[in-house]
Amino acid sequence: MESEHSAEYLYNRGMPKFRSDLGTLILATIGASELHGYEILKRIRRHESEPFRYGEGQIYPVLHRLEEDHLISSTWQDQPDGRPRRKLYGLTDKGRKALDSSREEWKIFSRSMEVVLRPQESN
């Protein structure tokens, strides 16, 4: 049973759980190298934290949206031994700018949350 103070409890009642910024996670994971979708997912999952437990069904629609928004581009890569080709994703200049902007927004948000969540002294 979930505690009324747990993140899961809050999430189930319409509060954000910080899973909505998968696009930023993808942009940050791609970074300077081209990666295929499953490799992006594996690298995000390496963090082994609840907010980063995404499935394949969640990552690919976001990859398509990022590509439509010209934040990432893709190329097809042939595989050895007749295996199916892989689609590699890389950041565009627009994607790098968006990632830089998002990093700044998260820094501001994080600092603000630290102030708000800091235990207050009793007067």
Biopython code that builds the backbone (N, CA, C, O; Angstrom):
import numpy as np
from Bio.PDB.StructureBuilder import StructureBuilder

atoms = [
    (1, "MET", "N", (0.842, -1.186, 0.000)),
    (1, "MET", "CA", (0.000, 0.000, 0.000)),
    (1, "MET", "C", (0.888, 1.250, 0.000)),
    (1, "MET", "O", (1.885, 1.319, 0.718)),
    (2, "GLU", "N", (0.514, 2.209, -0.799)),
    (2, "GLU", "CA", (1.332, 3.409, -0.915)),
    (2, "GLU", "C", (1.011, 4.393, 0.208)),
    (2, "GLU", "O", (-0.145, 4.558, 0.600)),
    (3, "SER", "N", (2.032, 5.026, 0.704)),
    (3, "SER", "CA", (1.884, 6.035, 1.738)),
    (3, "SER", "C", (1.270, 7.282, 1.129)),
    (3, "SER", "O", (1.499, 7.581, -0.043)),
    (4, "GLU", "N", (0.497, 8.003, 1.912)),
    (4, "GLU", "CA", (-0.092, 9.243, 1.395)),
    (4, "GLU", "C", (0.954, 10.309, 1.129)),
    (4, "GLU", "O", (0.646, 11.347, 0.543)),
    (5, "HIS", "N", (2.203, 10.065, 1.558)),
    (5, "HIS", "CA", (3.282, 11.025, 1.327)),
    (5, "HIS", "C", (4.240, 10.573, 0.232)),
    (5, "HIS", "O", (5.214, 11.270, -0.052)),
    (6, "SER", "N", (3.990, 9.432, -0.385)),
    (6, "SER", "CA", (4.900, 8.927, -1.403)),
    (6, "SER", "C", (4.666, 9.630, -2.734)),
    (6, "SER", "O", (3.593, 10.176, -2.994)),
    (7, "ALA", "N", (5.712, 9.601, -3.578)),
    (7, "ALA", "CA", (5.594, 10.193, -4.912)),
    (7, "ALA", "C", (4.527, 9.472, -5.721)),
    (7, "ALA", "O", (3.810, 10.102, -6.498)),
    (8, "GLU", "N", (4.411, 8.148, -5.546)),
    (8, "GLU", "CA", (3.412, 7.375, -6.291)),
    (8, "GLU", "C", (2.001, 7.839, -5.917)),
    (8, "GLU", "O", (1.135, 7.970, -6.782)),
    (9, "TYR", "N", (1.781, 8.085, -4.635)),
    (9, "TYR", "CA", (0.481, 8.569, -4.172)),
    (9, "TYR", "C", (0.151, 9.903, -4.842)),
    (9, "TYR", "O", (-0.952, 10.093, -5.356)),
    (10, "LEU", "N", (1.126, 10.830, -4.830)),
    (10, "LEU", "CA", (0.895, 12.134, -5.440)),
    (10, "LEU", "C", (0.653, 12.012, -6.933)),
    (10, "LEU", "O", (-0.220, 12.685, -7.483)),
    (11, "TYR", "N", (1.432, 11.147, -7.598)),
    (11, "TYR", "CA", (1.301, 10.967, -9.036)),
    (11, "TYR", "C", (-0.088, 10.440, -9.390)),
    (11, "TYR", "O", (-0.710, 10.891, -10.351)),
    (12, "ASN", "N", (-0.558, 9.485, -8.604)),
    (12, "ASN", "CA", (-1.863, 8.894, -8.881)),
    (12, "ASN", "C", (-2.999, 9.881, -8.668)),
    (12, "ASN", "O", (-4.129, 9.617, -9.082)),
    (13, "ARG", "N", (-2.729, 10.984, -8.047)),
    (13, "ARG", "CA", (-3.739, 12.000, -7.813)),
    (13, "ARG", "C", (-3.524, 13.222, -8.699)),
    (13, "ARG", "O", (-4.015, 14.310, -8.398)),
    (14, "GLY", "N", (-2.796, 13.038, -9.782)),
    (14, "GLY", "CA", (-2.648, 14.092, -10.778)),
    (14, "GLY", "C", (-1.433, 14.984, -10.607)),
    (14, "GLY", "O", (-1.265, 15.934, -11.372)),
    (15, "MET", "N", (-0.589, 14.713, -9.637)),
    (15, "MET", "CA", (0.599, 15.521, -9.442)),
    (15, "MET", "C", (1.699, 15.022, -10.384)),
    (15, "MET", "O", (1.743, 13.831, -10.694)),
    (16, "PRO", "N", (2.572, 15.897, -10.836)),
    (16, "PRO", "CA", (3.643, 15.467, -11.741)),
    (16, "PRO", "C", (4.638, 14.551, -11.038)),
    (16, "PRO", "O", (4.864, 14.656, -9.833)),
    (17, "LYS", "N", (5.216, 13.666, -11.808)),
    (17, "LYS", "CA", (6.210, 12.743, -11.274)),
    (17, "LYS", "C", (7.536, 12.877, -12.007)),
    (17, "LYS", "O", (8.404, 12.017, -11.857)),
    (18, "PHE", "N", (7.712, 13.916, -12.784)),
    (18, "PHE", "CA", (8.954, 14.203, -13.491)),
    (18, "PHE", "C", (9.301, 13.159, -14.538)),
    (18, "PHE", "O", (10.472, 13.000, -14.882)),
    (19, "ARG", "N", (8.315, 12.451, -15.048)),
    (19, "ARG", "CA", (8.548, 11.511, -16.132)),
    (19, "ARG", "C", (8.231, 12.175, -17.467)),
    (19, "ARG", "O", (8.436, 11.578, -18.523)),
    (20, "SER", "N", (7.740, 13.393, -17.422)),
    (20, "SER", "CA", (7.255, 14.014, -18.647)),
    (20, "SER", "C", (8.355, 14.646, -19.488)),
    (20, "SER", "O", (8.080, 15.105, -20.596)),
    (21, "ASP", "N", (9.575, 14.685, -19.005)),
    (21, "ASP", "CA", (10.635, 15.331, -19.771)),
    (21, "ASP", "C", (11.553, 14.301, -20.427)),
    (21, "ASP", "O", (12.776, 14.445, -20.426)),
    (22, "LEU", "N", (10.937, 13.267, -20.984)),
    (22, "LEU", "CA", (11.699, 12.228, -21.670)),
    (22, "LEU", "C", (12.460, 12.808, -22.861)),
    (22, "LEU", "O", (13.546, 12.333, -23.194)),
    (23, "GLY", "N", (11.902, 13.821, -23.498)),
    (23, "GLY", "CA", (12.588, 14.445, -24.623)),
    (23, "GLY", "C", (13.947, 14.994, -24.228)),
    (23, "GLY", "O", (14.928, 14.805, -24.947)),
    (24, "THR", "N", (14.012, 15.672, -23.089)),
    (24, "THR", "CA", (15.287, 16.196, -22.606)),
    (24, "THR", "C", (16.245, 15.071, -22.271)),
    (24, "THR", "O", (17.436, 15.166, -22.569)),
    (25, "LEU", "N", (15.747, 14.003, -21.652)),
    (25, "LEU", "CA", (16.606, 12.849, -21.345)),
    (25, "LEU", "C", (17.189, 12.248, -22.622)),
    (25, "LEU", "O", (18.362, 11.876, -22.663)),
    (26, "ILE", "N", (16.375, 12.159, -23.644)),
    (26, "ILE", "CA", (16.842, 11.610, -24.920)),
    (26, "ILE", "C", (17.907, 12.518, -25.528)),
    (26, "ILE", "O", (18.957, 12.040, -25.960)),
    (27, "LEU", "N", (17.644, 13.819, -25.564)),
    (27, "LEU", "CA", (18.622, 14.753, -26.134)),
    (27, "LEU", "C", (19.941, 14.672, -25.376)),
    (27, "LEU", "O", (21.010, 14.655, -25.987)),
    (28, "ALA", "N", (19.872, 14.621, -24.052)),
    (28, "ALA", "CA", (21.092, 14.552, -23.239)),
    (28, "ALA", "C", (21.819, 13.226, -23.438)),
    (28, "ALA", "O", (23.049, 13.183, -23.420)),
    (29, "THR", "N", (21.071, 12.155, -23.626)),
    (29, "THR", "CA", (21.675, 10.834, -23.809)),
    (29, "THR", "C", (22.363, 10.733, -25.162)),
    (29, "THR", "O", (23.445, 10.154, -25.268)),
    (30, "ILE", "N", (21.749, 11.287, -26.185)),
    (30, "ILE", "CA", (22.366, 11.257, -27.510)),
    (30, "ILE", "C", (23.663, 12.053, -27.483)),
    (30, "ILE", "O", (24.685, 11.607, -28.005)),
    (31, "GLY", "N", (23.618, 13.238, -26.871)),
    (31, "GLY", "CA", (24.819, 14.058, -26.737)),
    (31, "GLY", "C", (25.550, 14.242, -28.043)),
    (31, "GLY", "O", (24.979, 14.724, -29.021)),
    (32, "ALA", "N", (26.804, 13.864, -28.064)),
    (32, "ALA", "CA", (27.663, 14.114, -29.228)),
    (32, "ALA", "C", (27.740, 12.934, -30.189)),
    (32, "ALA", "O", (28.362, 13.047, -31.245)),
    (33, "SER", "N", (27.124, 11.808, -29.851)),
    (33, "SER", "CA", (27.254, 10.640, -30.731)),
    (33, "SER", "C", (25.885, 10.166, -31.208)),
    (33, "SER", "O", (24.880, 10.334, -30.516)),
    (34, "GLU", "N", (25.861, 9.578, -32.385)),
    (34, "GLU", "CA", (24.621, 9.010, -32.916)),
    (34, "GLU", "C", (24.360, 7.671, -32.234)),
    (34, "GLU", "O", (25.273, 6.865, -32.061)),
    (35, "LEU", "N", (23.110, 7.443, -31.851)),
    (35, "LEU", "CA", (22.726, 6.198, -31.183)),
    (35, "LEU", "C", (21.420, 5.697, -31.781)),
    (35, "LEU", "O", (20.616, 6.483, -32.281)),
    (36, "HIS", "N", (21.213, 4.384, -31.726)),
    (36, "HIS", "CA", (19.926, 3.829, -32.140)),
    (36, "HIS", "C", (18.987, 3.830, -30.932)),
    (36, "HIS", "O", (19.434, 3.923, -29.789)),
    (37, "GLY", "N", (17.704, 3.726, -31.193)),
    (37, "GLY", "CA", (16.695, 3.879, -30.155)),
    (37, "GLY", "C", (16.882, 2.992, -28.946)),
    (37, "GLY", "O", (16.795, 3.471, -27.815)),
    (38, "TYR", "N", (17.138, 1.700, -29.156)),
    (38, "TYR", "CA", (17.272, 0.805, -28.010)),
    (38, "TYR", "C", (18.512, 1.148, -27.185)),
    (38, "TYR", "O", (18.488, 0.999, -25.963)),
    (39, "GLU", "N", (19.579, 1.598, -27.811)),
    (39, "GLU", "CA", (20.778, 2.010, -27.069)),
    (39, "GLU", "C", (20.481, 3.248, -26.222)),
    (39, "GLU", "O", (20.969, 3.364, -25.098)),
    (40, "ILE", "N", (19.690, 4.161, -26.753)),
    (40, "ILE", "CA", (19.286, 5.340, -25.981)),
    (40, "ILE", "C", (18.526, 4.884, -24.741)),
    (40, "ILE", "O", (18.798, 5.350, -23.635)),
    (41, "LEU", "N", (17.582, 3.983, -24.926)),
    (41, "LEU", "CA", (16.786, 3.469, -23.817)),
    (41, "LEU", "C", (17.666, 2.775, -22.775)),
    (41, "LEU", "O", (17.492, 2.988, -21.575)),
    (42, "LYS", "N", (18.609, 1.948, -23.229)),
    (42, "LYS", "CA", (19.506, 1.256, -22.290)),
    (42, "LYS", "C", (20.320, 2.245, -21.468)),
    (42, "LYS", "O", (20.498, 2.060, -20.264)),
    (43, "ARG", "N", (20.810, 3.286, -22.112)),
    (43, "ARG", "CA", (21.623, 4.279, -21.380)),
    (43, "ARG", "C", (20.786, 5.045, -20.366)),
    (43, "ARG", "O", (21.268, 5.355, -19.276)),
    (44, "ILE", "N", (19.546, 5.351, -20.709)),
    (44, "ILE", "CA", (18.664, 6.021, -19.743)),
    (44, "ILE", "C", (18.379, 5.085, -18.574)),
    (44, "ILE", "O", (18.388, 5.515, -17.421)),
    (45, "ARG", "N", (18.129, 3.822, -18.860)),
    (45, "ARG", "CA", (17.826, 2.845, -17.807)),
    (45, "ARG", "C", (18.997, 2.590, -16.871)),
    (45, "ARG", "O", (18.785, 2.144, -15.744)),
    (46, "ARG", "N", (20.227, 2.860, -17.301)),
    (46, "ARG", "CA", (21.397, 2.633, -16.455)),
    (46, "ARG", "C", (21.327, 3.384, -15.142)),
    (46, "ARG", "O", (21.980, 3.004, -14.170)),
    (47, "HIS", "N", (20.551, 4.430, -15.108)),
    (47, "HIS", "CA", (20.451, 5.237, -13.894)),
    (47, "HIS", "C", (19.703, 4.500, -12.787)),
    (47, "HIS", "O", (19.771, 4.891, -11.622)),
    (48, "GLU", "N", (18.993, 3.436, -13.149)),
    (48, "GLU", "CA", (18.314, 2.565, -12.184)),
    (48, "GLU", "C", (17.526, 3.337, -11.137)),
    (48, "GLU", "O", (17.568, 3.020, -9.948)),
    (49, "SER", "N", (16.830, 4.323, -11.583)),
    (49, "SER", "CA", (16.010, 5.137, -10.702)),
    (49, "SER", "C", (14.586, 5.108, -11.232)),
    (49, "SER", "O", (14.375, 5.097, -12.445)),
    (50, "GLU", "N", (13.625, 5.096, -10.352)),
    (50, "GLU", "CA", (12.216, 5.005, -10.737)),
    (50, "GLU", "C", (11.822, 5.991, -11.838)),
    (50, "GLU", "O", (11.128, 5.597, -12.776)),
    (51, "PRO", "N", (12.241, 7.260, -11.759)),
    (51, "PRO", "CA", (11.813, 8.172, -12.823)),
    (51, "PRO", "C", (12.359, 7.814, -14.203)),
    (51, "PRO", "O", (11.860, 8.319, -15.209)),
    (52, "PHE", "N", (13.381, 6.944, -14.269)),
    (52, "PHE", "CA", (13.998, 6.615, -15.551)),
    (52, "PHE", "C", (13.629, 5.228, -16.050)),
    (52, "PHE", "O", (14.328, 4.680, -16.903)),
    (53, "ARG", "N", (12.573, 4.660, -15.553)),
    (53, "ARG", "CA", (12.146, 3.336, -16.001)),
    (53, "ARG", "C", (11.124, 3.479, -17.126)),
    (53, "ARG", "O", (9.913, 3.417, -16.913)),
    (54, "TYR", "N", (11.647, 3.670, -18.301)),
    (54, "TYR", "CA", (10.813, 3.818, -19.487)),
    (54, "TYR", "C", (10.837, 2.528, -20.286)),
    (54, "TYR", "O", (11.770, 1.732, -20.178)),
    (55, "GLY", "N", (9.801, 2.330, -21.089)),
    (55, "GLY", "CA", (9.744, 1.189, -21.974)),
    (55, "GLY", "C", (9.914, 1.619, -23.423)),
    (55, "GLY", "O", (9.875, 2.805, -23.750)),
    (56, "GLU", "N", (10.102, 0.626, -24.279)),
    (56, "GLU", "CA", (10.276, 0.917, -25.706)),
    (56, "GLU", "C", (9.062, 1.648, -26.272)),
    (56, "GLU", "O", (9.203, 2.501, -27.149)),
    (57, "GLY", "N", (7.887, 1.322, -25.782)),
    (57, "GLY", "CA", (6.665, 1.956, -26.258)),
    (57, "GLY", "C", (6.570, 3.423, -25.889)),
    (57, "GLY", "O", (5.757, 4.157, -26.450)),
    (58, "GLN", "N", (7.396, 3.852, -24.953)),
    (58, "GLN", "CA", (7.395, 5.255, -24.560)),
    (58, "GLN", "C", (8.450, 6.056, -25.315)),
    (58, "GLN", "O", (8.235, 7.229, -25.623)),
    (59, "ILE", "N", (9.571, 5.441, -25.610)),
    (59, "ILE", "CA", (10.692, 6.192, -26.180)),
    (59, "ILE", "C", (10.510, 6.485, -27.672)),
    (59, "ILE", "O", (10.856, 7.572, -28.135)),
    (60, "TYR", "N", (9.977, 5.536, -28.413)),
    (60, "TYR", "CA", (9.910, 5.739, -29.872)),
    (60, "TYR", "C", (8.959, 6.854, -30.295)),
    (60, "TYR", "O", (9.299, 7.600, -31.213)),
    (61, "PRO", "N", (7.796, 7.010, -29.683)),
    (61, "PRO", "CA", (6.969, 8.171, -30.057)),
    (61, "PRO", "C", (7.664, 9.510, -29.777)),
    (61, "PRO", "O", (7.493, 10.473, -30.525)),
    (62, "VAL", "N", (8.443, 9.561, -28.702)),
    (62, "VAL", "CA", (9.161, 10.805, -28.386)),
    (62, "VAL", "C", (10.278, 11.034, -29.404)),
    (62, "VAL", "O", (10.509, 12.167, -29.825)),
    (63, "LEU", "N", (10.972, 9.967, -29.800)),
    (63, "LEU", "CA", (11.994, 10.103, -30.844)),
    (63, "LEU", "C", (11.377, 10.652, -32.129)),
    (63, "LEU", "O", (11.957, 11.529, -32.769)),
    (64, "HIS", "N", (10.206, 10.140, -32.509)),
    (64, "HIS", "CA", (9.541, 10.621, -33.724)),
    (64, "HIS", "C", (9.155, 12.091, -33.591)),
    (64, "HIS", "O", (9.302, 12.858, -34.542)),
    (65, "ARG", "N", (8.658, 12.491, -32.409)),
    (65, "ARG", "CA", (8.285, 13.885, -32.191)),
    (65, "ARG", "C", (9.505, 14.792, -32.252)),
    (65, "ARG", "O", (9.456, 15.867, -32.850)),
    (66, "LEU", "N", (10.604, 14.357, -31.632)),
    (66, "LEU", "CA", (11.833, 15.159, -31.665)),
    (66, "LEU", "C", (12.345, 15.316, -33.087)),
    (66, "LEU", "O", (12.862, 16.367, -33.463)),
    (67, "GLU", "N", (12.193, 14.259, -33.870)),
    (67, "GLU", "CA", (12.624, 14.336, -35.270)),
    (67, "GLU", "C", (11.713, 15.272, -36.071)),
    (67, "GLU", "O", (12.189, 16.058, -36.891)),
    (68, "GLU", "N", (10.415, 15.184, -35.831)),
    (68, "GLU", "CA", (9.478, 16.091, -36.512)),
    (68, "GLU", "C", (9.753, 17.548, -36.157)),
    (68, "GLU", "O", (9.563, 18.443, -36.981)),
    (69, "ASP", "N", (10.200, 17.777, -34.929)),
    (69, "ASP", "CA", (10.504, 19.133, -34.467)),
    (69, "ASP", "C", (11.922, 19.572, -34.844)),
    (69, "ASP", "O", (12.363, 20.659, -34.470)),
    (70, "HIS", "N", (12.632, 18.715, -35.589)),
    (70, "HIS", "CA", (13.990, 19.002, -36.077)),
    (70, "HIS", "C", (15.010, 19.180, -34.948)),
    (70, "HIS", "O", (16.003, 19.891, -35.109)),
    (71, "LEU", "N", (14.760, 18.531, -33.806)),
    (71, "LEU", "CA", (15.714, 18.564, -32.704)),
    (71, "LEU", "C", (16.723, 17.429, -32.836)),
    (71, "LEU", "O", (17.830, 17.504, -32.303)),
    (72, "ILE", "N", (16.329, 16.376, -33.551)),
    (72, "ILE", "CA", (17.229, 15.275, -33.875)),
    (72, "ILE", "C", (17.050, 14.938, -35.347)),
    (72, "ILE", "O", (16.028, 15.259, -35.953)),
    (73, "SER", "N", (18.054, 14.289, -35.906)),
    (73, "SER", "CA", (17.956, 13.781, -37.275)),
    (73, "SER", "C", (18.295, 12.299, -37.215)),
    (73, "SER", "O", (18.830, 11.813, -36.219)),
    (74, "SER", "N", (17.984, 11.599, -38.274)),
    (74, "SER", "CA", (18.254, 10.162, -38.277)),
    (74, "SER", "C", (18.875, 9.724, -39.597)),
    (74, "SER", "O", (18.670, 10.334, -40.646)),
    (75, "THR", "N", (19.632, 8.655, -39.503)),
    (75, "THR", "CA", (20.206, 7.996, -40.674)),
    (75, "THR", "C", (20.068, 6.495, -40.460)),
    (75, "THR", "O", (19.969, 6.022, -39.328)),
    (76, "TRP", "N", (20.063, 5.761, -41.554)),
    (76, "TRP", "CA", (19.985, 4.309, -41.460)),
    (76, "TRP", "C", (21.389, 3.723, -41.518)),
    (76, "TRP", "O", (22.228, 4.170, -42.300)),
    (77, "GLN", "N", (21.632, 2.726, -40.689)),
    (77, "GLN", "CA", (22.938, 2.065, -40.635)),
    (77, "GLN", "C", (22.750, 0.588, -40.991)),
    (77, "GLN", "O", (21.946, -0.114, -40.378)),
    (78, "ASP", "N", (23.515, 0.128, -42.002)),
    (78, "ASP", "CA", (23.489, -1.285, -42.355)),
    (78, "ASP", "C", (24.161, -2.097, -41.258)),
    (78, "ASP", "O", (25.110, -1.640, -40.621)),
    (79, "GLN", "N", (23.658, -3.301, -41.048)),
    (79, "GLN", "CA", (24.208, -4.195, -40.034)),
    (79, "GLN", "C", (24.886, -5.385, -40.712)),
    (79, "GLN", "O", (24.494, -5.783, -41.809)),
    (80, "PRO", "N", (25.892, -5.946, -40.068)),
    (80, "PRO", "CA", (26.547, -7.129, -40.639)),
    (80, "PRO", "C", (25.635, -8.351, -40.587)),
    (80, "PRO", "O", (24.634, -8.367, -39.871)),
    (81, "ASP", "N", (25.988, -9.339, -41.332)),
    (81, "ASP", "CA", (25.307, -10.648, -41.317)),
    (81, "ASP", "C", (23.830, -10.571, -41.699)),
    (81, "ASP", "O", (23.031, -11.403, -41.269)),
    (82, "GLY", "N", (23.471, -9.580, -42.502)),
    (82, "GLY", "CA", (22.103, -9.518, -42.996)),
    (82, "GLY", "C", (21.060, -9.111, -41.961)),
    (82, "GLY", "O", (19.863, -9.209, -42.228)),
    (83, "ARG", "N", (21.488, -8.661, -40.795)),
    (83, "ARG", "CA", (20.523, -8.203, -39.787)),
    (83, "ARG", "C", (19.857, -6.926, -40.278)),
    (83, "ARG", "O", (20.413, -6.213, -41.113)),
    (84, "PRO", "N", (18.670, -6.636, -39.761)),
    (84, "PRO", "CA", (17.962, -5.423, -40.203)),
    (84, "PRO", "C", (18.761, -4.152, -39.914)),
    (84, "PRO", "O", (19.518, -4.079, -38.946)),
    (85, "ARG", "N", (18.575, -3.163, -40.772)),
    (85, "ARG", "CA", (19.242, -1.882, -40.566)),
    (85, "ARG", "C", (18.735, -1.231, -39.280)),
    (85, "ARG", "O", (17.627, -1.498, -38.817)),
    (86, "ARG", "N", (19.579, -0.372, -38.723)),
    (86, "ARG", "CA", (19.214, 0.377, -37.521)),
    (86, "ARG", "C", (19.105, 1.854, -37.879)),
    (86, "ARG", "O", (19.844, 2.373, -38.715)),
    (87, "LYS", "N", (18.173, 2.498, -37.226)),
    (87, "LYS", "CA", (18.024, 3.933, -37.402)),
    (87, "LYS", "C", (18.822, 4.615, -36.289)),
    (87, "LYS", "O", (18.561, 4.408, -35.104)),
    (88, "LEU", "N", (19.788, 5.422, -36.689)),
    (88, "LEU", "CA", (20.619, 6.152, -35.731)),
    (88, "LEU", "C", (20.100, 7.574, -35.603)),
    (88, "LEU", "O", (19.733, 8.209, -36.592)),
    (89, "TYR", "N", (20.075, 8.062, -34.375)),
    (89, "TYR", "CA", (19.597, 9.410, -34.090)),
    (89, "TYR", "C", (20.751, 10.267, -33.596)),
    (89, "TYR", "O", (21.574, 9.816, -32.798)),
    (90, "GLY", "N", (20.806, 11.494, -34.070)),
    (90, "GLY", "CA", (21.817, 12.443, -33.631)),
    (90, "GLY", "C", (21.200, 13.808, -33.419)),
    (90, "GLY", "O", (20.152, 14.116, -33.986)),
    (91, "LEU", "N", (21.842, 14.626, -32.607)),
    (91, "LEU", "CA", (21.350, 15.976, -32.333)),
    (91, "LEU", "C", (21.576, 16.896, -33.526)),
    (91, "LEU", "O", (22.601, 16.810, -34.202)),
    (92, "THR", "N", (20.637, 17.753, -33.773)),
    (92, "THR", "CA", (20.809, 18.838, -34.740)),
    (92, "THR", "C", (21.282, 20.071, -33.962)),
    (92, "THR", "O", (21.306, 20.056, -32.732)),
    (93, "ASP", "N", (21.650, 21.116, -34.665)),
    (93, "ASP", "CA", (22.011, 22.360, -33.989)),
    (93, "ASP", "C", (20.842, 22.873, -33.151)),
    (93, "ASP", "O", (21.029, 23.341, -32.028)),
    (94, "LYS", "N", (19.653, 22.780, -33.703)),
    (94, "LYS", "CA", (18.453, 23.200, -32.971)),
    (94, "LYS", "C", (18.278, 22.344, -31.716)),
    (94, "LYS", "O", (17.886, 22.855, -30.667)),
    (95, "GLY", "N", (18.566, 21.049, -31.818)),
    (95, "GLY", "CA", (18.470, 20.149, -30.673)),
    (95, "GLY", "C", (19.480, 20.483, -29.589)),
    (95, "GLY", "O", (19.164, 20.420, -28.401)),
    (96, "ARG", "N", (20.697, 20.841, -29.995)),
    (96, "ARG", "CA", (21.723, 21.242, -29.017)),
    (96, "ARG", "C", (21.297, 22.499, -28.262)),
    (96, "ARG", "O", (21.483, 22.599, -27.049)),
    (97, "LYS", "N", (20.730, 23.447, -28.987)),
    (97, "LYS", "CA", (20.254, 24.679, -28.352)),
    (97, "LYS", "C", (19.100, 24.377, -27.397)),
    (97, "LYS", "O", (19.034, 24.925, -26.297)),
    (98, "ALA", "N", (18.205, 23.512, -27.823)),
    (98, "ALA", "CA", (17.076, 23.131, -26.960)),
    (98, "ALA", "C", (17.573, 22.413, -25.708)),
    (98, "ALA", "O", (17.051, 22.638, -24.616)),
    (99, "LEU", "N", (18.576, 21.551, -25.860)),
    (99, "LEU", "CA", (19.140, 20.840, -24.711)),
    (99, "LEU", "C", (19.799, 21.819, -23.750)),
    (99, "LEU", "O", (19.602, 21.720, -22.539)),
    (100, "ASP", "N", (20.575, 22.756, -24.266)),
    (100, "ASP", "CA", (21.203, 23.767, -23.406)),
    (100, "ASP", "C", (20.153, 24.557, -22.638)),
    (100, "ASP", "O", (20.300, 24.805, -21.441)),
    (101, "SER", "N", (19.106, 24.944, -23.330)),
    (101, "SER", "CA", (18.023, 25.703, -22.703)),
    (101, "SER", "C", (17.330, 24.873, -21.622)),
    (101, "SER", "O", (17.043, 25.374, -20.535)),
    (102, "SER", "N", (17.066, 23.611, -21.926)),
    (102, "SER", "CA", (16.405, 22.727, -20.967)),
    (102, "SER", "C", (17.278, 22.493, -19.737)),
    (102, "SER", "O", (16.775, 22.439, -18.615)),
    (103, "ARG", "N", (18.574, 22.354, -19.948)),
    (103, "ARG", "CA", (19.486, 22.186, -18.803)),
    (103, "ARG", "C", (19.396, 23.389, -17.863)),
    (103, "ARG", "O", (19.349, 23.230, -16.644)),
    (104, "GLU", "N", (19.372, 24.585, -18.439)),
    (104, "GLU", "CA", (19.264, 25.798, -17.619)),
    (104, "GLU", "C", (17.933, 25.828, -16.869)),
    (104, "GLU", "O", (17.888, 26.165, -15.685)),
    (105, "GLU", "N", (16.846, 25.472, -17.569)),
    (105, "GLU", "CA", (15.532, 25.454, -16.924)),
    (105, "GLU", "C", (15.513, 24.471, -15.761)),
    (105, "GLU", "O", (14.957, 24.776, -14.705)),
    (106, "TRP", "N", (16.124, 23.279, -15.941)),
    (106, "TRP", "CA", (16.162, 22.287, -14.870)),
    (106, "TRP", "C", (17.019, 22.761, -13.706)),
    (106, "TRP", "O", (16.690, 22.485, -12.552)),
    (107, "LYS", "N", (18.112, 23.469, -13.982)),
    (107, "LYS", "CA", (18.944, 24.011, -12.895)),
    (107, "LYS", "C", (18.146, 25.002, -12.060)),
    (107, "LYS", "O", (18.177, 24.962, -10.830)),
    (108, "ILE", "N", (17.433, 25.888, -12.741)),
    (108, "ILE", "CA", (16.613, 26.876, -12.030)),
    (108, "ILE", "C", (15.528, 26.171, -11.221)),
    (108, "ILE", "O", (15.310, 26.492, -10.053)),
    (109, "PHE", "N", (14.853, 25.213, -11.845)),
    (109, "PHE", "CA", (13.795, 24.478, -11.170)),
    (109, "PHE", "C", (14.345, 23.722, -9.958)),
    (109, "PHE", "O", (13.744, 23.740, -8.884)),
    (110, "SER", "N", (15.477, 23.065, -10.136)),
    (110, "SER", "CA", (16.084, 22.298, -9.053)),
    (110, "SER", "C", (16.471, 23.189, -7.876)),
    (110, "SER", "O", (16.199, 22.857, -6.723)),
    (111, "ARG", "N", (17.103, 24.317, -8.172)),
    (111, "ARG", "CA", (17.481, 25.257, -7.101)),
    (111, "ARG", "C", (16.237, 25.776, -6.382)),
    (111, "ARG", "O", (16.231, 25.897, -5.156)),
    (112, "SER", "N", (15.206, 26.076, -7.128)),
    (112, "SER", "CA", (13.966, 26.572, -6.531)),
    (112, "SER", "C", (13.326, 25.521, -5.637)),
    (112, "SER", "O", (12.847, 25.836, -4.547)),
    (113, "MET", "N", (13.315, 24.271, -6.096)),
    (113, "MET", "CA", (12.750, 23.191, -5.287)),
    (113, "MET", "C", (13.557, 22.977, -4.009)),
    (113, "MET", "O", (12.986, 22.704, -2.953)),
    (114, "GLU", "N", (14.872, 23.097, -4.099)),
    (114, "GLU", "CA", (15.707, 22.955, -2.908)),
    (114, "GLU", "C", (15.334, 23.999, -1.861)),
    (114, "GLU", "O", (15.269, 23.692, -0.671)),
    (115, "VAL", "N", (15.093, 25.212, -2.296)),
    (115, "VAL", "CA", (14.709, 26.278, -1.367)),
    (115, "VAL", "C", (13.358, 25.960, -0.731)),
    (115, "VAL", "O", (13.192, 26.078, 0.483)),
    (116, "VAL", "N", (12.408, 25.560, -1.548)),
    (116, "VAL", "CA", (11.063, 25.290, -1.048)),
    (116, "VAL", "C", (11.053, 24.068, -0.121)),
    (116, "VAL", "O", (10.354, 24.072, 0.892)),
    (117, "LEU", "N", (11.806, 23.045, -0.451)),
    (117, "LEU", "CA", (11.778, 21.796, 0.324)),
    (117, "LEU", "C", (12.711, 21.797, 1.531)),
    (117, "LEU", "O", (12.658, 20.887, 2.358)),
    (118, "ARG", "N", (13.559, 22.805, 1.634)),
    (118, "ARG", "CA", (14.476, 22.887, 2.764)),
    (118, "ARG", "C", (13.665, 22.974, 4.061)),
    (118, "ARG", "O", (12.722, 23.760, 4.153)),
    (119, "PRO", "N", (14.031, 22.170, 5.057)),
    (119, "PRO", "CA", (13.303, 22.251, 6.343)),
    (119, "PRO", "C", (13.350, 23.671, 6.911)),
    (119, "PRO", "O", (14.400, 24.314, 6.937)),
    (120, "GLN", "N", (12.225, 24.126, 7.351)),
    (120, "GLN", "CA", (12.127, 25.475, 7.902)),
    (120, "GLN", "C", (12.311, 25.431, 9.408)),
    (120, "GLN", "O", (11.834, 24.518, 10.082)),
    (121, "GLU", "N", (13.000, 26.417, 9.918)),
    (121, "GLU", "CA", (13.175, 26.515, 11.362)),
    (121, "GLU", "C", (11.898, 27.078, 11.971)),
    (121, "GLU", "O", (11.227, 27.925, 11.382)),
    (122, "SER", "N", (11.581, 26.590, 13.159)),
    (122, "SER", "CA", (10.405, 27.108, 13.871)),
    (122, "SER", "C", (10.726, 28.459, 14.476)),
    (122, "SER", "O", (11.828, 28.690, 14.975)),
    (123, "ASN", "N", (9.758, 29.338, 14.424)),
    (123, "ASN", "CA", (9.956, 30.652, 15.046)),
    (123, "ASN", "C", (9.378, 30.688, 16.430)),
    (123, "ASN", "O", (9.452, 31.715, 17.104)),
]
sb = StructureBuilder()
sb.init_structure("model")
sb.init_model(0)
sb.init_chain("A")
sb.init_seg("    ")
for serial, (resi, resn, name, xyz) in enumerate(atoms, 1):
    if name == "N":
        sb.init_residue(resn, " ", resi, " ")
    sb.init_atom(name, np.array(xyz, "f"), 0.0, 1.0, " ", f" {name:<3s}", serial, name[0])
structure = sb.get_structure()
